[in-house]
Amino acid sequence: MTTLAIYSNKGGVGKTAAAVNLSYLAARTGMKTLLCDLDPQGSATYYFRVKPKLRSGAKGLIKGGKQALDSVKRTDYENLDLLPADFSLRNLDIRFNQLKRPQKRLRKILAPFEDDYDLILLDCPVTISVLAENIFTAADFTLVPLIPTTLSLRTYRQLLSFCKKRNFDEGRIYVFFSMVDGHKKMHRELIAAAPKTLKGLLESPIPYLAQVEKMGIHREPVVVFSPGSAASRSYQNLWDNVRKIMFSTDGSDPTVPPGTPL
């Protein structure tokens, strides 16, 4: 099993859109996938038409075991389940800090799911506190969406500094450009310069397009309601690159039956 976190310490960067589309694309390959919506806003939960409710709220999630397992909901898509958000998750940091070894609580919560899923994908809230430490401890890989602007790059460098101080492996953190507007000179210049300055950069930019915004109307992944669009092709490209990281160097995936369309 692999745990992949979609994380950013800056809001409004297309994090949830990436989590929703990547989880769907993973499930479509035949991987048993669980998307965990850890954001109390519950956007990923909304996109998948699931009620934002956890059994016993954040308290039940922290206890883990059967209560966490019972909170999992099926989505409309084969191989894709959802651990929905709950507004009580806004207090998750506080609750973690009240426990022993608070940085490892999330990994303990996810442990019961290991036998049932090939991939656990975390849609993470904006945070750079003990919850962030839990995320980096639990995740095998972390994927950071980055808008090509000066402030976004500055925020990303703050994240790397945070990880370095806490001895998290920066080699497991990958970044991709999100909400890219090719008409903006700054976007074009920063993307052109990025390969020389950013480690772990995936050449899988996600454009700023109306199809992505329309996910809120359709309440579906963009690759479902607009499969031939540029946005859909971009998410497919991002998923292809993520799979190469998660599995073997040639991109082969032992959990996917031969001949399965990717």
ABEGO torsion letter per residue (X at the ends): XBBBBBBBABBGAGAAAAAAAAAAAAAAAGBBBBBBBABAAGAAAAAAGBBBBBBGEAAAAAAEEAAAAAABBBBABBGBBBBBBBAAAAAAAAAAAABBGAAAAAAAAAAAAAAABABBBBBBBBBBBAAAAAAAAABABBBBBBBBBAAAAAAAAAAAAAAAAAGBBAAABBBBBBGBBAABAAAAAAAAAAAAABBGBBBBBBBBBAAAAAAAAAGBBAAAABAABAAAAAAAAAAAAAAAAABBAAGBBAABBBGBBX
